[in-house]
Amino acid sequence: MTAKSTVYDVYLDGVQQDLVYQTNWTMVDAIELSPISRLISVMAVDSTETCAGLLGSATDDYILTGASWKCIAGAPPQWFALGFNDTDWKTAYVIGPNDNVTMPEACTILTGIPAISPNAYWIWTDNIANPPYYTQSIYCRGYLRKQLVT
């Protein structure tokens, strides 16, 4: 996982993960997933005012950033928890594929990250298409597998 320009926090099933390359978006932070992991929650921050993006994949391409994720500009307490209700959150805005972002022009800086699947997509909130007037801090959630309803 990476984000231009900073992955501020990552939670796996509500548990905060240690990051090494938080502020170096050209490097990837690896997070160990277990067979029962269900949710990745990420806070990403950009301070460049050119373009931003969040990108991630699992080694087997099972979970990829894309339109299945949800993102929001501000998040209430416990936004990263498994039981948090994100139904009011918007679907993530897909900027483009890992290896070929063409629009908006300012986002062509989001070059391919070889350690992340080419099938993953750079995502952000929907106002990213209007740089530099986009949301600089976002919260995103992506499910690895569906939650069981009892």
mmCIF file of the C-alpha atoms, coordinates in Angstrom:
data_MODEL
# 
_entry.id   MODEL 
# 
loop_
_atom_site.group_PDB 
_atom_site.id 
_atom_site.type_symbol 
_atom_site.label_atom_id 
_atom_site.label_alt_id 
_atom_site.label_comp_id 
_atom_site.label_asym_id 
_atom_site.label_entity_id 
_atom_site.label_seq_id 
_atom_site.pdbx_PDB_ins_code 
_atom_site.Cartn_x 
_atom_site.Cartn_y 
_atom_site.Cartn_z 
_atom_site.occupancy 
_atom_site.B_iso_or_equiv 
_atom_site.pdbx_formal_charge 
_atom_site.auth_seq_id 
_atom_site.auth_comp_id 
_atom_site.auth_asym_id 
_atom_site.auth_atom_id 
_atom_site.pdbx_PDB_model_num 
ATOM 1   C CA . MET A 1 1   ? 0.000   0.000   0.000   1.00 0.00 ? 1   MET A CA 1 
ATOM 2   C CA . THR A 1 2   ? 1.090   3.559   -0.708  1.00 0.00 ? 2   THR A CA 1 
ATOM 3   C CA . ALA A 1 3   ? -0.364  7.041   -0.994  1.00 0.00 ? 3   ALA A CA 1 
ATOM 4   C CA . LYS A 1 4   ? 0.862   10.226  -2.562  1.00 0.00 ? 4   LYS A CA 1 
ATOM 5   C CA . SER A 1 5   ? 2.080   11.870  -0.478  1.00 0.00 ? 5   SER A CA 1 
ATOM 6   C CA . THR A 1 6   ? 1.530   10.194  2.941   1.00 0.00 ? 6   THR A CA 1 
ATOM 7   C CA . VAL A 1 7   ? -0.143  7.089   4.324   1.00 0.00 ? 7   VAL A CA 1 
ATOM 8   C CA . TYR A 1 8   ? -0.928  8.552   7.727   1.00 0.00 ? 8   TYR A CA 1 
ATOM 9   C CA . ASP A 1 9   ? -2.613  5.521   9.347   1.00 0.00 ? 9   ASP A CA 1 
ATOM 10  C CA . VAL A 1 10  ? -3.532  1.991   8.325   1.00 0.00 ? 10  VAL A CA 1 
ATOM 11  C CA . TYR A 1 11  ? -5.794  -0.313  10.302  1.00 0.00 ? 11  TYR A CA 1 
ATOM 12  C CA . LEU A 1 12  ? -6.430  -3.977  9.644   1.00 0.00 ? 12  LEU A CA 1 
ATOM 13  C CA . ASP A 1 13  ? -9.703  -5.106  11.241  1.00 0.00 ? 13  ASP A CA 1 
ATOM 14  C CA . GLY A 1 14  ? -9.493  -2.088  13.554  1.00 0.00 ? 14  GLY A CA 1 
ATOM 15  C CA . VAL A 1 15  ? -5.898  -2.706  14.669  1.00 0.00 ? 15  VAL A CA 1 
ATOM 16  C CA . GLN A 1 16  ? -3.366  0.003   13.792  1.00 0.00 ? 16  GLN A CA 1 
ATOM 17  C CA . GLN A 1 17  ? -0.463  -1.249  11.657  1.00 0.00 ? 17  GLN A CA 1 
ATOM 18  C CA . ASP A 1 18  ? 3.185   -0.206  11.746  1.00 0.00 ? 18  ASP A CA 1 
ATOM 19  C CA . LEU A 1 19  ? 4.406   1.607   8.637   1.00 0.00 ? 19  LEU A CA 1 
ATOM 20  C CA . VAL A 1 20  ? 7.949   2.139   7.375   1.00 0.00 ? 20  VAL A CA 1 
ATOM 21  C CA . TYR A 1 21  ? 7.530   4.260   4.240   1.00 0.00 ? 21  TYR A CA 1 
ATOM 22  C CA . GLN A 1 22  ? 4.632   6.499   5.298   1.00 0.00 ? 22  GLN A CA 1 
ATOM 23  C CA . THR A 1 23  ? 5.951   9.640   3.599   1.00 0.00 ? 23  THR A CA 1 
ATOM 24  C CA . ASN A 1 24  ? 7.713   8.069   0.603   1.00 0.00 ? 24  ASN A CA 1 
ATOM 25  C CA . TRP A 1 25  ? 4.928   7.335   -1.866  1.00 0.00 ? 25  TRP A CA 1 
ATOM 26  C CA . THR A 1 26  ? 7.257   5.603   -4.318  1.00 0.00 ? 26  THR A CA 1 
ATOM 27  C CA . MET A 1 27  ? 7.891   2.873   -1.717  1.00 0.00 ? 27  MET A CA 1 
ATOM 28  C CA . VAL A 1 28  ? 5.311   0.327   -0.572  1.00 0.00 ? 28  VAL A CA 1 
ATOM 29  C CA . ASP A 1 29  ? 4.372   -0.562  2.986   1.00 0.00 ? 29  ASP A CA 1 
ATOM 30  C CA . ALA A 1 30  ? 3.592   -4.258  3.314   1.00 0.00 ? 30  ALA A CA 1 
ATOM 31  C CA . ILE A 1 31  ? 0.930   -5.340  5.788   1.00 0.00 ? 31  ILE A CA 1 
ATOM 32  C CA . GLU A 1 32  ? 0.543   -8.991  6.660   1.00 0.00 ? 32  GLU A CA 1 
ATOM 33  C CA . LEU A 1 33  ? -2.991  -10.233 6.041   1.00 0.00 ? 33  LEU A CA 1 
ATOM 34  C CA . SER A 1 34  ? -4.367  -13.293 7.768   1.00 0.00 ? 34  SER A CA 1 
ATOM 35  C CA . PRO A 1 35  ? -6.884  -15.657 6.149   1.00 0.00 ? 35  PRO A CA 1 
ATOM 36  C CA . ILE A 1 36  ? -9.595  -14.109 8.342   1.00 0.00 ? 36  ILE A CA 1 
ATOM 37  C CA . SER A 1 37  ? -8.719  -10.418 7.792   1.00 0.00 ? 37  SER A CA 1 
ATOM 38  C CA . ARG A 1 38  ? -11.768 -8.495  6.586   1.00 0.00 ? 38  ARG A CA 1 
ATOM 39  C CA . LEU A 1 39  ? -11.198 -4.739  6.500   1.00 0.00 ? 39  LEU A CA 1 
ATOM 40  C CA . ILE A 1 40  ? -8.433  -2.285  5.624   1.00 0.00 ? 40  ILE A CA 1 
ATOM 41  C CA . SER A 1 41  ? -8.950  1.311   6.773   1.00 0.00 ? 41  SER A CA 1 
ATOM 42  C CA . VAL A 1 42  ? -6.559  4.039   5.639   1.00 0.00 ? 42  VAL A CA 1 
ATOM 43  C CA . MET A 1 43  ? -6.068  7.712   6.393   1.00 0.00 ? 43  MET A CA 1 
ATOM 44  C CA . ALA A 1 44  ? -4.076  9.385   3.613   1.00 0.00 ? 44  ALA A CA 1 
ATOM 45  C CA . VAL A 1 45  ? -2.801  12.964  3.432   1.00 0.00 ? 45  VAL A CA 1 
ATOM 46  C CA . ASP A 1 46  ? -1.432  15.004  0.535   1.00 0.00 ? 46  ASP A CA 1 
ATOM 47  C CA . SER A 1 47  ? 0.298   18.345  0.948   1.00 0.00 ? 47  SER A CA 1 
ATOM 48  C CA . THR A 1 48  ? 1.577   18.917  -2.585  1.00 0.00 ? 48  THR A CA 1 
ATOM 49  C CA . GLU A 1 49  ? -1.551  20.465  -4.149  1.00 0.00 ? 49  GLU A CA 1 
ATOM 50  C CA . THR A 1 50  ? -0.785  18.753  -7.463  1.00 0.00 ? 50  THR A CA 1 
ATOM 51  C CA . CYS A 1 51  ? -2.612  15.434  -7.213  1.00 0.00 ? 51  CYS A CA 1 
ATOM 52  C CA . ALA A 1 52  ? -3.074  12.713  -4.638  1.00 0.00 ? 52  ALA A CA 1 
ATOM 53  C CA . GLY A 1 53  ? -3.838  9.031   -4.699  1.00 0.00 ? 53  GLY A CA 1 
ATOM 54  C CA . LEU A 1 54  ? -4.132  5.878   -2.627  1.00 0.00 ? 54  LEU A CA 1 
ATOM 55  C CA . LEU A 1 55  ? -3.028  2.565   -4.132  1.00 0.00 ? 55  LEU A CA 1 
ATOM 56  C CA . GLY A 1 56  ? -2.849  -0.985  -2.835  1.00 0.00 ? 56  GLY A CA 1 
ATOM 57  C CA . SER A 1 57  ? -3.109  -4.665  -3.626  1.00 0.00 ? 57  SER A CA 1 
ATOM 58  C CA . ALA A 1 58  ? -2.584  -8.069  -2.086  1.00 0.00 ? 58  ALA A CA 1 
ATOM 59  C CA . THR A 1 59  ? -0.017  -10.418 -3.541  1.00 0.00 ? 59  THR A CA 1 
ATOM 60  C CA . ASP A 1 60  ? -2.744  -12.578 -5.051  1.00 0.00 ? 60  ASP A CA 1 
ATOM 61  C CA . ASP A 1 61  ? -4.742  -9.601  -6.428  1.00 0.00 ? 61  ASP A CA 1 
ATOM 62  C CA . TYR A 1 62  ? -7.606  -10.551 -4.092  1.00 0.00 ? 62  TYR A CA 1 
ATOM 63  C CA . ILE A 1 63  ? -8.012  -7.037  -2.741  1.00 0.00 ? 63  ILE A CA 1 
ATOM 64  C CA . LEU A 1 64  ? -7.290  -4.077  -4.944  1.00 0.00 ? 64  LEU A CA 1 
ATOM 65  C CA . THR A 1 65  ? -7.958  -0.384  -4.493  1.00 0.00 ? 65  THR A CA 1 
ATOM 66  C CA . GLY A 1 66  ? -10.741 0.688   -6.791  1.00 0.00 ? 66  GLY A CA 1 
ATOM 67  C CA . ALA A 1 67  ? -14.448 1.445   -6.959  1.00 0.00 ? 67  ALA A CA 1 
ATOM 68  C CA . SER A 1 68  ? -15.272 -1.128  -4.263  1.00 0.00 ? 68  SER A CA 1 
ATOM 69  C CA . TRP A 1 69  ? -13.628 1.138   -1.670  1.00 0.00 ? 69  TRP A CA 1 
ATOM 70  C CA . LYS A 1 70  ? -15.374 3.999   0.138   1.00 0.00 ? 70  LYS A CA 1 
ATOM 71  C CA . CYS A 1 71  ? -13.730 7.332   0.971   1.00 0.00 ? 71  CYS A CA 1 
ATOM 72  C CA . ILE A 1 72  ? -14.736 10.449  2.868   1.00 0.00 ? 72  ILE A CA 1 
ATOM 73  C CA . ALA A 1 73  ? -13.140 13.805  3.721   1.00 0.00 ? 73  ALA A CA 1 
ATOM 74  C CA . GLY A 1 74  ? -13.785 13.755  7.471   1.00 0.00 ? 74  GLY A CA 1 
ATOM 75  C CA . ALA A 1 75  ? -14.451 10.733  9.610   1.00 0.00 ? 75  ALA A CA 1 
ATOM 76  C CA . PRO A 1 76  ? -16.085 10.323  13.011  1.00 0.00 ? 76  PRO A CA 1 
ATOM 77  C CA . PRO A 1 77  ? -14.498 8.391   15.893  1.00 0.00 ? 77  PRO A CA 1 
ATOM 78  C CA . GLN A 1 78  ? -14.000 4.677   15.278  1.00 0.00 ? 78  GLN A CA 1 
ATOM 79  C CA . TRP A 1 79  ? -14.159 5.112   11.482  1.00 0.00 ? 79  TRP A CA 1 
ATOM 80  C CA . PHE A 1 80  ? -11.602 2.286   11.205  1.00 0.00 ? 80  PHE A CA 1 
ATOM 81  C CA . ALA A 1 81  ? -13.521 -0.296  13.281  1.00 0.00 ? 81  ALA A CA 1 
ATOM 82  C CA . LEU A 1 82  ? -15.089 -3.430  11.820  1.00 0.00 ? 82  LEU A CA 1 
ATOM 83  C CA . GLY A 1 83  ? -18.570 -2.605  13.130  1.00 0.00 ? 83  GLY A CA 1 
ATOM 84  C CA . PHE A 1 84  ? -18.545 1.005   11.899  1.00 0.00 ? 84  PHE A CA 1 
ATOM 85  C CA . ASN A 1 85  ? -21.430 1.840   9.543   1.00 0.00 ? 85  ASN A CA 1 
ATOM 86  C CA . ASP A 1 86  ? -19.989 3.359   6.346   1.00 0.00 ? 86  ASP A CA 1 
ATOM 87  C CA . THR A 1 87  ? -23.151 3.123   4.234   1.00 0.00 ? 87  THR A CA 1 
ATOM 88  C CA . ASP A 1 88  ? -23.315 6.928   3.955   1.00 0.00 ? 88  ASP A CA 1 
ATOM 89  C CA . TRP A 1 89  ? -19.755 7.134   2.618   1.00 0.00 ? 89  TRP A CA 1 
ATOM 90  C CA . LYS A 1 90  ? -19.273 7.746   -1.104  1.00 0.00 ? 90  LYS A CA 1 
ATOM 91  C CA . THR A 1 91  ? -17.662 5.221   -3.385  1.00 0.00 ? 91  THR A CA 1 
ATOM 92  C CA . ALA A 1 92  ? -14.003 6.025   -3.947  1.00 0.00 ? 92  ALA A CA 1 
ATOM 93  C CA . TYR A 1 93  ? -13.240 8.105   -7.023  1.00 0.00 ? 93  TYR A CA 1 
ATOM 94  C CA . VAL A 1 94  ? -11.092 6.057   -9.407  1.00 0.00 ? 94  VAL A CA 1 
ATOM 95  C CA . ILE A 1 95  ? -8.311  8.231   -10.822 1.00 0.00 ? 95  ILE A CA 1 
ATOM 96  C CA . GLY A 1 96  ? -6.792  5.568   -13.043 1.00 0.00 ? 96  GLY A CA 1 
ATOM 97  C CA . PRO A 1 97  ? -4.899  2.265   -13.173 1.00 0.00 ? 97  PRO A CA 1 
ATOM 98  C CA . ASN A 1 98  ? -1.591  1.805   -11.404 1.00 0.00 ? 98  ASN A CA 1 
ATOM 99  C CA . ASP A 1 99  ? 0.424   1.968   -14.584 1.00 0.00 ? 99  ASP A CA 1 
ATOM 100 C CA . ASN A 1 100 ? -1.494  4.490   -16.708 1.00 0.00 ? 100 ASN A CA 1 
ATOM 101 C CA . VAL A 1 101 ? -3.091  7.583   -15.150 1.00 0.00 ? 101 VAL A CA 1 
ATOM 102 C CA . THR A 1 102 ? -3.974  10.034  -17.915 1.00 0.00 ? 102 THR A CA 1 
ATOM 103 C CA . MET A 1 103 ? -6.616  12.356  -16.415 1.00 0.00 ? 103 MET A CA 1 
ATOM 104 C CA . PRO A 1 104 ? -6.716  14.840  -14.908 1.00 0.00 ? 104 PRO A CA 1 
ATOM 105 C CA . GLU A 1 105 ? -3.418  16.156  -16.281 1.00 0.00 ? 105 GLU A CA 1 
ATOM 106 C CA . ALA A 1 106 ? -2.055  16.940  -12.794 1.00 0.00 ? 106 ALA A CA 1 
ATOM 107 C CA . CYS A 1 107 ? -2.500  13.271  -11.833 1.00 0.00 ? 107 CYS A CA 1 
ATOM 108 C CA . THR A 1 108 ? -0.213  11.874  -14.535 1.00 0.00 ? 108 THR A CA 1 
ATOM 109 C CA . ILE A 1 109 ? 2.432   12.160  -11.809 1.00 0.00 ? 109 ILE A CA 1 
ATOM 110 C CA . LEU A 1 110 ? 0.904   8.982   -10.333 1.00 0.00 ? 110 LEU A CA 1 
ATOM 111 C CA . THR A 1 111 ? 3.308   6.645   -12.083 1.00 0.00 ? 111 THR A CA 1 
ATOM 112 C CA . GLY A 1 112 ? 3.227   2.887   -11.855 1.00 0.00 ? 112 GLY A CA 1 
ATOM 113 C CA . ILE A 1 113 ? 4.391   1.328   -8.596  1.00 0.00 ? 113 ILE A CA 1 
ATOM 114 C CA . PRO A 1 114 ? 5.931   -2.052  -9.578  1.00 0.00 ? 114 PRO A CA 1 
ATOM 115 C CA . ALA A 1 115 ? 5.407   -3.635  -6.129  1.00 0.00 ? 115 ALA A CA 1 
ATOM 116 C CA . ILE A 1 116 ? 1.637   -3.121  -6.472  1.00 0.00 ? 116 ILE A CA 1 
ATOM 117 C CA . SER A 1 117 ? -0.525  -5.000  -8.962  1.00 0.00 ? 117 SER A CA 1 
ATOM 118 C CA . PRO A 1 118 ? -1.133  -3.259  -12.313 1.00 0.00 ? 118 PRO A CA 1 
ATOM 119 C CA . ASN A 1 119 ? -4.789  -4.225  -11.724 1.00 0.00 ? 119 ASN A CA 1 
ATOM 120 C CA . ALA A 1 120 ? -5.028  -1.847  -8.738  1.00 0.00 ? 120 ALA A CA 1 
ATOM 121 C CA . TYR A 1 121 ? -6.396  1.668   -9.211  1.00 0.00 ? 121 TYR A CA 1 
ATOM 122 C CA . TRP A 1 122 ? -5.344  4.984   -7.734  1.00 0.00 ? 122 TRP A CA 1 
ATOM 123 C CA . ILE A 1 123 ? -8.289  6.313   -5.700  1.00 0.00 ? 123 ILE A CA 1 
ATOM 124 C CA . TRP A 1 124 ? -9.241  9.466   -3.732  1.00 0.00 ? 124 TRP A CA 1 
ATOM 125 C CA . THR A 1 125 ? -12.389 11.476  -3.098  1.00 0.00 ? 125 THR A CA 1 
ATOM 126 C CA . ASP A 1 126 ? -14.324 12.781  -6.088  1.00 0.00 ? 126 ASP A CA 1 
ATOM 127 C CA . ASN A 1 127 ? -12.963 16.337  -5.997  1.00 0.00 ? 127 ASN A CA 1 
ATOM 128 C CA . ILE A 1 128 ? -9.456  15.133  -6.976  1.00 0.00 ? 128 ILE A CA 1 
ATOM 129 C CA . ALA A 1 129 ? -10.304 16.096  -10.549 1.00 0.00 ? 129 ALA A CA 1 
ATOM 130 C CA . ASN A 1 130 ? -9.994  19.771  -9.545  1.00 0.00 ? 130 ASN A CA 1 
ATOM 131 C CA . PRO A 1 131 ? -6.373  20.233  -8.353  1.00 0.00 ? 131 PRO A CA 1 
ATOM 132 C CA . PRO A 1 132 ? -5.264  22.083  -6.291  1.00 0.00 ? 132 PRO A CA 1 
ATOM 133 C CA . TYR A 1 133 ? -8.792  22.374  -4.825  1.00 0.00 ? 133 TYR A CA 1 
ATOM 134 C CA . TYR A 1 134 ? -9.217  18.815  -3.627  1.00 0.00 ? 134 TYR A CA 1 
ATOM 135 C CA . THR A 1 135 ? -9.556  17.242  -0.204  1.00 0.00 ? 135 THR A CA 1 
ATOM 136 C CA . GLN A 1 136 ? -6.085  16.914  1.270   1.00 0.00 ? 136 GLN A CA 1 
ATOM 137 C CA . SER A 1 137 ? -6.878  14.397  4.053   1.00 0.00 ? 137 SER A CA 1 
ATOM 138 C CA . ILE A 1 138 ? -9.109  11.420  3.376   1.00 0.00 ? 138 ILE A CA 1 
ATOM 139 C CA . TYR A 1 139 ? -10.317 8.293   5.125   1.00 0.00 ? 139 TYR A CA 1 
ATOM 140 C CA . CYS A 1 140 ? -10.938 5.147   3.090   1.00 0.00 ? 140 CYS A CA 1 
ATOM 141 C CA . ARG A 1 141 ? -12.220 1.668   3.821   1.00 0.00 ? 141 ARG A CA 1 
ATOM 142 C CA . GLY A 1 142 ? -11.900 -1.466  1.699   1.00 0.00 ? 142 GLY A CA 1 
ATOM 143 C CA . TYR A 1 143 ? -13.363 -4.854  2.559   1.00 0.00 ? 143 TYR A CA 1 
ATOM 144 C CA . LEU A 1 144 ? -11.293 -7.943  1.915   1.00 0.00 ? 144 LEU A CA 1 
ATOM 145 C CA . ARG A 1 145 ? -14.348 -10.163 2.131   1.00 0.00 ? 145 ARG A CA 1 
ATOM 146 C CA . LYS A 1 146 ? -18.003 -9.674  2.914   1.00 0.00 ? 146 LYS A CA 1 
ATOM 147 C CA . GLN A 1 147 ? -19.103 -9.431  6.535   1.00 0.00 ? 147 GLN A CA 1 
ATOM 148 C CA . LEU A 1 148 ? -21.363 -12.194 7.757   1.00 0.00 ? 148 LEU A CA 1 
ATOM 149 C CA . VAL A 1 149 ? -24.847 -11.062 8.677   1.00 0.00 ? 149 VAL A CA 1 
ATOM 150 C CA . THR A 1 150 ? -26.500 -13.035 11.464  1.00 0.00 ? 150 THR A CA 1 
# 
